[in-house]
Amino acid sequence: MVGYLRKELLGAALGDEPCDIVFRNANVFNPFSCTWELCDFGVKDGIVVGKGDYKGEEETDLGGAK
């Protein structure tokens, strides 16, 4: 991965810079616990950077959709 992209992704994951898009109230499957979790997650440059409370240039409420 190019250093620039790695730095951009890390900044978004740490919350130092906004994600491109944040999905709110997503019902996401956790394969480790075999359960569905209601959470928010951020995406930067087409890559999910993490779940949690992120700020984004665009935000979409999924309303608990799977």
Secondary structure, 3 states (H helix, E strand, C coil): CCHHHHHHHHHHHCCCCCEEEEEEEEEEEECCCCEEEEEEEEEECCEEEEECCCCEEEEEECCCCC
